[in-house]
Structure formats: structure tokens, C-alpha cells
Amino acid sequence: MTKRLMRSTLRWATAYGYYAARRRERENEEEELRRLEREREEARIQAQHTQSIESTESAEGEEPLLRKKATSSSYTYSTHVSTYSKEWVPFVIYGDFECVLKPVSESRAYSVHEAFSCGLYLKCNFNDELSEYRCYRKVNDNDMSQSEWFAQNLQNIADKVVSFFDNPKPMRFTSVEKVKFEKADICHICKQGFTEKDIKVRDHSHFTGEYRGAAHSKCNINYRDARFVPVVFHNLSRYDSHLFYSGDSNRLSRSSLGSFKFMASSLDKLASYLKQQPTLRKVFGQDYENAQIKLLTKKGVFPYEYISSLEKLQETAPPPEQFYSSLTDSDISTKNYEDAMQVWDSFKISNLGEYSDIYLKADVLLLVEVFENFRKTCHEAYELDPAHYYTLPGYSWDAMLLYTQVQLELLTDIEILLFIEKGICGGVSQCCSRFSEANNRYMGEDYNPEKEDVYLMYYDIDNLYGWAMAQYLPYGGFEWDDTKDYLTLPEDSEHGYILEVDLEYPESLHDLHKDLPLFPEHACPPGWKQRYSSHKNPSSIEIIDLNTEKRKNGKNDFEKQQYKLCNNAIIGKTMENVRKRIDVKLVSSWNGRYGPEAHISKPNFHSRAIFDENLVAIQLSKTAVTIDKTLYVGFSILDISKTQLYRFHYDFMLDRFGSNCKVLYTDTDSLVYEIRGQNVYEVMKHKKNINKFDTFDYEKDNPFGMPLLQENSKKIGLMKDECNGKIIRRFCGLRSKMYSIDIRHGGFIKKIKGIKSSVVKNTITFDDYLQCLRENTIISREQHNIRSRLHVLRSEKEKKIALSPHDDKRYLVPGTTNTLPWGHKDIVAKPAAKQSRRN
């Protein structure tokens, strides 16, 4: 490939391992910053420390405790992590709703969800005696609504806990602690040493009076108690929020967060990982025996769709068929039904209303157990409490900044910003060859020795983005440069370059590169690669190593996946698109400066939603945005991550197997291969190659003699066999995100983007993929969802295209299952074939 023209060159400084601190350059800067900060804080230090909370309350008055977010006053560097995020949030409320599904006759919706019961648990982290459970269930339609009860109880709890903020306890300071304070040479908050110019003070808890350690005066003042009470629901944004936003509680929405935004798994699965349930046992232990409580330590079952009215709650235990769920298209298992009936009998339940009370209470307490355990685990790892944050990406970003102390420059040059923004390109996802069938000695009776040996392998890179984040990445010092020495730049150079170039793709390389073309773009017209942005860099990152080690030592699948998500979440935070942010105004009167009439007349008016005659939501587009995200970090990670995939394919697979190796499918960090002739397992386990692979999850007595190396387990950047030694029989791919793999004695892998996993599992077969491919047929499926319209939850059914033979990412070679990348020399224009539809 030849470079035609150097369009633009952007020079930047590299950092060893993204998060490594610029200690050499920062020493002088930090000393100067400390001096300025001391001068700025001297006036505030003279005030009594016990009044530090009151200085943050003046604007709150008698209002309920609302969630507050700390923001940085600096727009030069993205380094701000609020010190008080280290402090445990003293009070957290956990909640859940249960609903009646009232039948309706609409074109798509068949039931409306109306809450009939609500449960809340106030968790106090400094005195568990203050923790309490509250619940309410409607008996008649005329009873108080759940949203009204919910708002009243949140206000009641706020009134209850505010006294603890307004009346801080004095410090208990013993003679032993005095000696420790005098000997302390490190601030227990920021972990930095004391200098002669620093003012060392005593830090204590305002709730218990307990002395916590010596601290810098600045750290001590900022280490204030979190003056808000988060309200946690597991599926807040998609479900529970719509049940109380419709009532008189919108003013409390800022304090609500969804645990699903941190732990993207079902409560049932999360609860199964718990070894102990102290809160559940404590609350239920007041009224029930241990044998009864044991029945509630896993998530129960409930006949949601059977409860179509409040009258149903007066009935006795329903038969198993009433527990059917159309959302998952599944019936209750015999074991789960027997467990439910055991709960019914053990707790002497007389009707479904009483059963729903037990079910709701257990659900809320299991949520408490899961999220409190998550908070504890995260605080031990990163010294930040997740209850201060709304989502895992926001938490992971602050954890990275705190753990590494890196300073990331914010872009102020609009041309540099647009230059980098234009170069952002996600992972490559494409189907290169649409069908393949294996034939090798490990297939038992399915093996035909008279035919050529064919192996199908499904590889995935261990934590690819984590690996990319461990390479040299830009952190600041951006400037335009006309230098030509970028090709001779050493890997450990203090500076790197982002290049925008025109590239000519010689036809002699088209066949060699057809499976995995270089320089992918959002749009790939034939011919030239115009103004493609790229760069070169290289290595090790502290927080990635921390997360990788914790993932390796994870006690269950959730913990192993969670630490990987913590790495990946950082990338998304660097590229958060603030241009998509909107303004929403809630108005209740038509006229006036701030009424709907005035907003609708504005040029940035987008749309409106009418809730009722007294409430309208107006959506306005932003007239100005502040780009305060480090886009260049995400841009670099995305491009660097591609190099690992390309390096494996071109430097290893093609080097070992040549033209006998063909890519069938790829998606960001994975590759599905067809390999002819040579035994791929023998190549993998060769002493020169084994350290390129993570084979630790293979069976101990695997038929390949594959070694299981502990040191390679979950090691970032290594290739892993996704089937763990199980033999793939067939592959059928239709397009990106739509493929199936037939595994011998291992079932099927079936992927369809946009179709619910339960629908794919229950109604789609491998033969459906084959029929779609061979008969050029579109296959549709019906699925059920819960959707919100104007904060009214409805159960709906819809018909969607599940399988389609059409693929516009690559050119489909007529009469074959092969494809070519757009721009390939062999592509000949031809009218598209007609497609048929099959339900």
C-alpha cells in the first residue's frame, strides 16, 4: 500500500499506558498548584470544621435531600474527581413495584401496567438500627395511588435523616489516636504525604464522631458527607421510573438511579451469586424461622400476566399454567412451581395478595444484598462508592482518574477537535463467507477421511479494549506539525502523530486482503481511500492490570465480566457525544415567557409530548455545546485495538496457513476461521505459538493435548477459543450480527441483533439460517415487549424481520456463498435478486 499525499499531521505527547502519570513534568506543577490552593483555602480553614457541611446547604432550605453531582471548574484538564465520592453515602433507599396488567384493546398493546404495591428499604451504613422496611398495597381502586404513597414516604424519610446531617457529632479523640495523629505522615484521604507548608488536621465522621485519620486541611474540607439519599431500583429507566414519574414525585427524580446501569444482569442471576444475605435474614428473622427464610434467599416467581385486576389478589394459589410469561415465551418449571408452593405453605399464605407481599419484600431485600455487596467490592478496589454515580461508565471514569492521577488535556482548538472527531471509527463487523462445513479427525462418526480436512475455529481476543488501553496513548500537547520523521519514530517516543492521508490500494493486494481489508471506513466506495486518519503508538497501564487481576480471581461469572466492563466503560466515556444532549422543559400553563407557546416558537424547538391538560413536555435542541470529553483517547483506543486483530490475522494466521486460511466472520474482537489441510490444534499448542492463546478453559483431558497455562488465563490481548475445544460442525452467516454456529455435542450459537434472545432461542433454528441463505427468503418472528408511551407502561406484541439474506456491507458474489469488500477489482455491477418473505 502506498501513501499518496500527506494531508494533515497532528503531533501529540504519548503516555506510557494511558493512565501512567507524567510524574517528571508534574512535580513542579503540583508544587505550584499546592501553593495556590493553600492560599485559596486559608480563609475557609479558619471556620470551624463542624460547620463545613452547613456551608453546602444554604441553597437547600427545607427542600428534600436531592442528589448532587460535583463538577470541575477547570476546562484545561479532565482530572477532577470529587473527594467526597470516596465517602460512603450514609443513607440509601431501595425500592420495587408490583403491577396489575389490565387488558386493553389496541392495535399493538394488549395490557397496561398499573402499580398495586410498593416496597422501600432504607439502608443506613453507619447504624443498621436505623434501617427499616416499608410497604403498601392497594386493596381497592379508590385507594391511594402507589406514586402518591411513594412520594410521601420519600419525603418522610428525608425529614427523618436530615437531622443527622444538621446535627454532626463531635469528635471522639483518645490518647492513642492522638499519638497516631502526631506520627502520621500521609493523608488518609488523598494518600499523599504532608509537607512543612501543609496544615495537618484531624478527620472524623460527623455521624458517629469516630476519628478516621490525619488529613490535609483541603482534603478534610472536601471530604464532606454526601447530602443526598439515592433511591435505587434495579430496572429504573426502563420500568420503575414510569410508575412514579406519573405521580407527584418528579422533584425527586434526580436522586434515583438504576442498579441495572451498574450490574447488567437479572436480579435472579445476581442473587444466585450471594453467599450470605444478612439484611434479608435480619428483616425476615423478626417474624419467621430460619427454615422459612432459606426459601427466600433466591428470587421467587410471580404470575404477572395472571394478575389482571385487584380482585385477582383475593384468589388462592393459581395452577402452573397461570405463571406463563409471554415476554420470554416460557412456562414455569416444575421445580420453581414447587418452591413457590412451599413458600405458600410455609408462610401460611391465604391469597395472592399476601403472596405478593412476601414476594415484593424478598425482591427488595435481595436488591439490597446485591447492590450493597457491589458497593463494598467496588470500594475495596477503587476507594469510591458507586452510590455517588448514575452509571458504571461514570464510576469507571472517576476510578481511572483517581487511581492513576493522569491529567488529560481538553481540546480547545475546534479544528483539532473536528479532525479527531472525523476519524472515530468503531470495530469491524462483517460476514466474509456465508457458509462452511468442517471435516476433521475430531468429529467422530461425522469425519470423512476421503475428503480434505477442514477446521472451523471461533476466536475471541481477551479484553481487547483493555489491551488497547495498555498501549501508548495521547494525553495532551496537541499541535499541527509538518514533520516527516513519523516513520522513523521509536516506539518509546515522548511524542506521537495522528496522520490524515490519501491511500492507494494496489489491485495486487485485493485478493490477499479481501477477508480483512485494511483501513476500514463507515462508507466504503470503490477506489481511493480519501483522507483516512491513522496514527502509530505502543504499553502498560495500572488500572487495566488491576482489573485484569481481579477478573482472573473473580468468584463468579458476574465478577469476571464486571471488571472487564469497567475497562470497556472508560472508552465510551471518552467519546460521549454531548451533541446529542437535549433540553426538556416541563410546563403547566400555555401563556407566559416560559410557556409552551414561547418554546414552540423558538428555532431550536424539536417536539412536544402532552401528558394531560396541565402538563406538557417540550423538547429543545441545544443551541451550544461544550465539548469537554477527551475524544482523542477513545479515537486512539478504537484504532489501536484494530491492530491486534489485524496482527493476529496477517502476521500469524496467514503466515502459518497461507491461502488455506479464510475468515468467515469478524466482529470487533472475534474471528471465525475456516482452515484447510493443517491441524490447527497442533499449530496452537506448539511451543512457539502457545503463548498467543488463552487455553486455560479447555478440558483437562482434551483430545488435542492442549496445555492449560494458568499464566495465560484472562490475559489481555491473547486469543481465546470461544468453544473451549468443542468442535464446530457448521457455520452459517447472513450479515453482520446475524450468524449461527453448530457445535458438535454443544448445541448452537445463534446471534440476531434486534431480536429478543428468548425468541431466538425458542423459535429460530440453524436450518432457518440455511433456508434464508439458500432460498433468498426473509423470515419474520413475533415478539413481546414492555414499552412506555407518555410514562404509561404497556405490554405490546410486534412482528419483526428476524433473518434476511441481504447484506450491504460487502458485495455478494452471485451463485456462491462468498463475498468481496466494496472496491475489490473483481466486483461487477449486477441487479439485486428478488427476495421472498416467509413468516
N, C-alpha and C positions, 0 to 999 in steps of 0.2 A: 504494500500500500504506500503510495507516495503522497507527500504533503504538497499541495498546490500553492497555497497562499496563507501567510500568517496574517490573520485579520486583527486580532487584539491579544495582548498579553497582560494578564493581571498578576502582579507579584504579591506574595504574602509570606508571612512568617509561619513556620511549622512548629508544632508542639509534639514532643515525643509522647505518643499515646494520648492524644486528645485532651485528657484531663491532667496530665502532668503539669505541675506548677512551673511558672517562669521564675524560679527562685533567684537566679542570678540577677535578673533585671528588676525583680520586685523588691529586693531588700531595701534599696534606697527609697523606693516609692512608699513602702509600708511605713518606714520610719517617719517620713514626711506626713503621711496620712494620719498616723497616730498623734503627731504633734497638733495637727489641725483639729482632729476630733477631740483631743483633750481640752483645747481652748473653747470649743463649741459646747462642751458638756459641763464646764466648770460651774456655770450659772445654775444648771439644773441639779448638780450634785449637792448644793447647799440645802436643798429641800429635804425633808425627812423621807427616808426610803419607803416608809409605810404609806406615804401619800402618792407614790408613783402610779398606783392604779387609778386613783381619783383623777389624775391629770389626763387620763384617756377616756373619761366618762362624760365629760361636760356636755357633749352633744347628744347624749342618750336619754337623759332625764328619766321619765317614768316609762319609756318605751320597753317592750320585751327585749330580752337578750337576743341580739341578732348576730349572725355570722359576719366577721370582718376579715378582709384579705389585706395583708401587708403589701405595699408596692414600693418599688425603688424610686428614689428621687433622681438617680443618675441615669442618663441616657448614653453614656460613653461605653460602659462595660456591663455585660449581663453577669453580675456576680452576687446580687443581693439574695441572701437567704435570711428570712426573719428569724432572729434568735429565739423568739418565743415559740416558734414551731417545734423546738426541742422539748418544750414543757408539755407534760401530759394535759390534755383537755380534761378538766376536773369532772364535768358532767356530760354525759351523752345519753340521748333518748333513742330507743329502738322501737320500731313500730311495724304493724302489719294490719291489713284489712281483709275481710272476707266478704264476698259479694253474692247477691241473688242474681241469677241470669234470667231476666224476664224476656219471654218470647216476643218478637216483633215481626211484622211482615214488611220487609223491604227487599229491594232488588238484590242486594248482596248480604246485608246484615240479617241475622236470624235471632239475635238476642242482645239485650242491653244489660250492662253490668251496673248494679246499684249496691253500694256497701250496706251491709246489715250489722256488721260488728267490727270493732277496732280494739286492738291491744297495744299498750305502750309500756315500756320498761325504762325507768330512769336508773342509769348506772352511775354511781359515784365512785371515783377512782381513789379517793383518799379516805373514805369511810363507808364501807359497804353497808353499814346500818342505815344509811340514808337512801339506799337503793330500794325501789319499790315497783310493783307491777299494778297497772290499772287496765280495766277493760270495760266495754259497753256493748250491749247487743240490743238491737231493736226487736220489739215483740209485735208491734202494730205499725202500720204505715204512717200513722199520725204521730208517732214518737219523734223525739229529737233526732235530727239527721246526724250521720256519722261525722261529716265535715264540721258541723257546729260543735259537737262534743269534742272533737279533735282540737279545734281552735281554743275552746275554753280550757281544756286540760293543759295545753302547751302554755297558755297564759298563767295558769295556776302554778305550774312547775317553775316558770320563770320567776314568779313572785316568791316562790319558796327558796330558790337557790340564790337570788340576788343578795340576800342578807349575808351570805358567805363572802361575796365579793366586796360588799360595803363595810364589813367588819373584820379586817385582817387580824390574825392573831399575832401577838408579839413573839419575838424570837426566844426560844429556849436555848441558852448558851451555857454549856457546862465547862468546867475547868479543863477537862480532857479535850473538848472541842477547841478551847482557846489555844491550847498548845499546838493542836493540828493546824489551826489557822495561822499562827505565827510562823510555823515551819513551812507552810505551803508556798511553793514557788511556781505553781502552774494554776491558771484559772480553770476551774472545773467546768465552765460553760464553753469557752472557745478553745480550750486545751493549749493555749499559748502561755508563755512564761511572763513573769512580771519584770518590768524594768524599773530603774530607780525613779523614773518620772511617772510611773503608773500609780494610781491610787487603788490600793487593795481594800476591798470591803467584804463584809460577811453576807452571804446569800442565805435566805431561809424561805420556807414555804409559808405563804400567807394563810393557808387553810389549816395547817397543823402546828405551825410555829417551829417545826424541825429545822435545825441548821443543816444546810446542804453542802457548804464548802466555801472556799475563798474564791473571789471573782474580781475582775476588773470592774470599776465603777460603771463604765459604759455598758458592759455586758450585763451587769446586775440590773440596771435600769430597764434595758430592753428585754430582759428575761422575765417579762411580766406574765401574769396569768391570763389565759385565753378567756376573754369576757364574752363568750357566746355559748350556746348549747346546741350542738349539731343534732339533727333528727335523722336517723338512719333507717332507710327501707332498703330491702335487697334489690328490688326492681323499680326504683323510684321513677326514673324518667319515662319508662315505657308503660307503667301501670299505676302504681300507688299515687303518684303526684296528681293524676287526673281526678282522683277520688276526693282529694281535699282542696285542690285549687278551685274547684267549682263552688266551694263554700266560702265563708267569711274568714279566710286564713291566708290570703295572698301575701299579707305583710310579713309572714313567717317563712316564705319560700326560700329566702336567702340562707336560712340555717339548715336546709335539707340537703342530704347527699345520699347517693345510692351505693350500697356496698358492691353491687354488680360492676360498677365502674372501677373497682379495685380487684375484685375476685370474679372473673368472668366464668362462673360455673354455677350450676344449680345448687340451691341450699341443701338439697338431698345429698348431693355428692360431697359438698364441703363438710356437712355434718358427719359423714361416714369416716372422715379422717380424724375426728376428735377422739382422743383417748380418755379425756376427763370432761365432765360437764358440771363444774362446781356451782354455777349460778342456777342451772336448771334443778339440780338436786337440792339446793338451798330453798328455792321458792316452792317447789312441789313438796319438799320434805316437811313443810309446816302442816300439811294436811294428809299426806299419803305415805305409804310404806315404801321401802327400797325396791321390793319386787314390782310394785306398780310403776315406780319412777323409771325403772330399767326399760319398760315398754316404750317410753317416750324419748329415749336417747337417740333415736333416728327419726327422720322426717316421716310423718304419717301420711295417710291417704284420705281424700275427701271427695264426695260425689258432687263436684262443682256444677255440672250441667243438669243434675237432677234437681237442684235447689232452684226452682223457677218462681217461687213465691215464699213469703214469710210463713205461710201455712204449712209448707213442707217441713219446716223445722220442728213441728209438733209430732211428726211421724217417728216410728221406730226404725231400727236398722234396716236399710234398703238391701235388696239382693245384689249379688256381684255385678250383674249386667248394668245396674244404675251407676256404676263407677266408670263407665266408658268415657274416654276423652276423645273428642273429635279433633282437637288440636294436634295430638300425637297419633291419632288413629289407632288407639290401643285400648285393650281391656285391662282390668286389674288382674294381677297374678293371684294364683291360689294362695301363695304364701302371704302376700300383702293383705289379702282379704281376711285371712285367718288372724293375722296380727291385729287388724282393726277390730275384729270381733272380740279378741282377747282384751283389748283396751276397753271396749264397750262393757264387757262383763266385769272386768277387774275394778273399774271405776264406778260400777253400778249406774250406768247411764240409762236414762229412760227415754230420751228422744234425740233427734238430730241437733236440736239447739244446744243441748248440754254437750253433745259430742263436739260441736263446732267450738265451744268454749275451751275445751281441753286441747283440741287441735290448734286453735289460734294461740293459746298460751304457750304450748310447746314450740310452735313455729317462732314466736317472738324470742323465746329464751334460747333456742338454737341459734338464731341470728346473733344474739348477744355473745354466745360462746364462740361462734366462728369469727366475728369481727374483733372481739377483744383479744382472741388468740392471734389474729392477724396484726393488730396494733402492737402487741408485745413482741412478736417476731421481727417486725419492721423496725421497731425502736431499738432492739438489740443490735440489729445490723447497721442501721444508718443514723441512729440517735435523733430521729424525727418522728413525730406522732402523725399517722395518716389522718386522724380526725380533724386536722387543720386544713385538709385539702379536699377538693371535689372529685378528682380522678387520679388514677395511677400515673399517667404521664406527668401531671403537675408535681406529684410527690417524687417521682423518679428524677425529675429535672433538678429539684432542690436538693435531693440526696446527692446527686452528682456534684453540684456546685459546692456543697458543704464538705463532702468527703475529699474532694481534690483541690479545693481552693483555687480553681482555674479562673482566669479573667478572660472572657470572650468579648471581643470588640463588637459594638453595634455599628452597623453600616450607616453612614450619613451622606455618602455620595450616591445620588439617585442613579447615575449611570452604572456604577459598580453593582448596585442593588439589582437593577434590571438585567444586567449582564449575567449575574449569578442565577437570578430567578428563572431566566430563559433556559438555562442549562439543566434545570432539575428534571430528571427522568427516572421513573421507578424501575422496578425489576422487570426482567424479560419473561414474558409468559406466552408460550406458543406451542402448537401441536405440529411437529415437523413431519411425522409419518403416522398415518392414521390406524394402521393395524399391523400386528406382528404376532407370531406364534412360536413358542420355544420348542426345542427338541434337544435334550441333553441327557447324560447318564444318570442324573439325579432325579429323573422323573418317573422312575419305576416302570410300570407296565405301559406308560404313555410314551416311552422312549422308542424311537425307530432308528436303530443303528445304521440303516442303509441310507439315511438322509444326513445332510450336513448338520453338525452340532450348532445349535442356536441358544444363546443365553439371553434372558431378559433381566435387567437389573434396575432397581429403583433406588437411586442415591439421593441423600439429602445432606447438606453441609450443616454441621453442628453450630448453631448460633452464628449465622453468617454476619449479621449486623454487629454482633458483639465483636467478632473478629475484625471487621472493618473499623470499628471504633478504637481498636487497639493499634492502629497504624498511625503514621504521622498525619496530622490534620491541621488545617489553618486555625489560628486563633486571633489574628489581628495584623496590623501593619500593612493594609492593602494600599497599593498604588499602581498606576499604569506604568508599564516598563517596555522598552524597545529592545531589550537584550536578546541575544541569540544563543546564550550558553545553556539553555534549559535542557538540551540533550546530553550534556556532559555533567549535569548536576549530580553530586554524590547523594546517596540515599539518606545520609545523616545531615544534609544541609540544613542550615537555620532558616532557609527561605525556600518556597516552592512557587509554582506557577500554575495559573489556570489559563489554558490556551483556547482561543476560538479560531478554528481553521476550516478551510475547504479541503476535502479529501477526494481523491480519485480512487475508485475501487476497480483495479485491473480485472478484466474478464478471466485472466488466468487463475484467479483466486476464487471465482464464483462457485465452482463445484466443491472445492476444498472447504469453503466456509458456509455452504448452503444450510447446514443444520444449525449453526450458531454464528450468524453474521456479526462482524464487529460494528461498533458504533451504532447501536440501536437508537431509533428516534420514535417520537409519538406518531409521526406520519412518515411513511417510507415510500416516496415516489421513486420511479426508476431513475437510475443515473447517478448524478453527483450527490455527495453528502455536503450540504451547504452549511457553513458557519457552525460547525459542531464544537461544543465546548468540552474540553477534557483537561486533565492535569496529571502530574505524577507525584507521588509521595511514598513513604513507608511509615511505630511498633510498640509498645506495651502500655497498658492502661490499668490503673489501680482498681478502680471500681468494677471494671469488667472482670478482672481476676477474682475480686471478692465475690461477685455474683456467680461466677463460674464455679468457684469452690463450694459455695452454698448450694448451688444447683446439684452438684455432684453428690453432696452429702444430704440432699433432701430426703425427708422421711416418707414422702408420698408423692404421687404424680402431680398433685397441685403445687406443692412447694417447688418441685423441679421445674415446672412450667412457669411458676410465678417469677422466679429470678431471671429467667430468660425474657419474660415480658418486661421486667424492669429495665433491661438493657434496650430492648426494642422501643419502649415507650419514649426514651430520651430522643430518639431520632425524629419521631413525629412532632415532639415539642419544638425542636429546632426549626421545623418547616411549617409550623402552624400558620394557616392562611388567614391573616387578620382582615384581608379584603372581603372575606365572606361574612364578617360580622355585620349585624343589623341593629337598628334601634326599634324597639316596640313600645308604643305608648298606650296605656290603658286609660280611657276617658269615659266619663259618665254623663256629660252634657254636650249638646250639639254646638252651641254658640261659644264665643269667647276665644281668647288668644290661643288657648291650648285645647280647644275642642276639635272634633273630627273635621269640621268644615275647614278650619285653618290648616290642619295637617294634610288633608286631601289636596288642597290647592298648591302644596309645595312641589317643586320639581323632582324631589327625591322620594315622593310617595310611591310605594310599591303595591300594597294591597291592604285589605281590612278584613276582620272577622267579627261578626256580630254575635255576641253571646246571648244577650237579651236586650230589652228596650232601654236598659240603663247602663249597659256596659259594652263598649266596642274596643277592639284591639287594632291599632294602626301600625303597620309595618313600614318603616322608612329605611331607605338605603343610606349608607354612610356617605357624607359629603367630604370627609377627610379621614385618613387612617394614619396611624403611627406604626411604622414597620420596626418593631422592637424585638424581632426574632433573629437568631443567628442562622440565617438561611444557608450560608456557606458551609456550615458544619454538616447539615443534612445532605446538601448537594454533594459534598465530598464523600460522605459515607455511602451514599447510593452508588456513586461511580466506582469507588474503591471496592465495594462488595462484588461488583461485576467481575473485577479482575480475578478474584479467587475462583469463580465458576469457570471463566474462560481459561484460566491457567490449568485447571484440572482437565478440561476437555482437550485443549491443544497441546499442552506440554506433557500430559500423562496418557490419556486415553488414546488419542491419535498417534502418539509416539509408540505406544505398545501394540495397538491393534490395527493401525492404519485404516485402510478403506473397509475393513471388516467390522468397523465400529460405526454405528449410526445412532443419532439422537432421535428418539421417538417423541419425547415431550420434555419441556422445561418450564419451570415456574419459579423465578427469583432465586431460590436456593436449592432447587432439586433438578435432577436429570433422570430421565428414563431411557435406558440404552438397549439396543439390540446388538449383540456381539456374536459374530460367526466364527466357527473354527476353534479358536483357542479357548481353553478352560479359564474363565475369568477368575475363579476362586483360587486357582494356583498362582495367578499373577498377583492377586491381592495379598496372599499370605507370604509372598517372597520377602526375604529379609530386607531388601532394598525398598519395598513398597508398603509394608505393613504399617509403618508409622504415618502413612497418609490416610489411614482408615480408623474409625472407632468401631471395633468389633466386639466390644465388651458385652453386648446384649445377645450375642449368639448363644445357642445352647452349648453347654459344656462338652457334650459328646457329639458335636455336629459332624456330619459325614465328610466335611471338607478338610478336617484337621486345622480349622482356623483358630489361631491363638486368641485368647481373651486377655487383652492387655489393660490392666487397671489404670495405668497412667494415661491411656488414651480415652478413657470414659468421659464423655461430655466435654472433651477438649475442643475449644472453639477453633473453627476453621478446618476440622477434619471431616472427611466424607463418611457417612454412615449408611449402611444398608437398611432401608426403611422396613424391609421384610424380615430382617434379622435371620437370614439364612433360609427362609421358606422360599420355595421355588415358584417363580411366576410362570404360569402356563400361557396366558394370552394378554395382549394389551389392545384396547380399542380407544382411540381418542377422536373426538369430533372437532374440537376447537379449544381455545384457552379456557380453563376452569371447567371443562366438560370431558371427562375421561373415566375409564374403568379398567381395573387390573384384576385378572383372575388368578388367584393364588392357590396352588395345589395344597389341599388339606388345610387351607387357611381362609376360605371364604373369598370375598370380593372387596376391593376398594372402589367405591363409587362416588364421584365428585360431580356436582352440578351447582354452579353458582346461582343463587336466587331462588332455589327450591329447598323447602324445609328438609332437614336431614331425616325426619321420620317418614316423609313422603318418598324420599329416595330409597330409604331402607326397605319400606314395605311394598312399594309399587313399581320400582324400576329394577330391571334385571340386566345382566351382561348382554343377553340376546337382544334387548331393546336397543342398546348402543349399536350392535351389529346390524340390526334391521334398519335403523336410521341411516347408517353409513351405506349399506348396500342398496337400499331401495330409495334413497334420497327422500326420506319421509320425516316430517315434523311430528313429534309426539308431545301431547299435552297432558297435564295432570291437574286435578283439583286439590286445593289445599285450604286449610282453615287457619285464620289468624285473628288476633285481637288488635283492633285499631282504634285510635282516638280521633274524634272529629268534634272540635269545639269542646274539648275536655269531657266528652261523653264516650265511654268505652263500649265498643260493640264487638261481638263475635261475627266474623264475616267469612264467607267462602268465595274463592276466586279460582279461575281457570288460567293457568299459565303454561307457556311453552317450556317443556322440560328438556327435550332433546331436539337439536337442529343440526342438519348436515352442513349448514352454511358457515364458512369461516372466511372473514375478510382480512385477517391478519397476515395470511400467506396465500399464495396462488395455488389452487388445487389442480394438480396435473390430471387432465381428463383420462378416464379409463384405468386409473391406478389409485393406490392409497397414498401416494407420495405428494409432497407439497414443495414449493420453492419460495424463497423470500422475494418480496417485491423488489424489482430491479435486476433480477437474475437474467442473464443473457439468453436463457432458453425459453423465457416466457413469451407465449404467442397469444394475442388477444382472441377471445372466443366468447360468444354469448353464453350466459349462465343457463344451466339446465333448469327446467321447471320442477317445482317441488310439490309433493302431495302432503296432505295433513292426515294424521290418524290420532284419534282420541285415546 
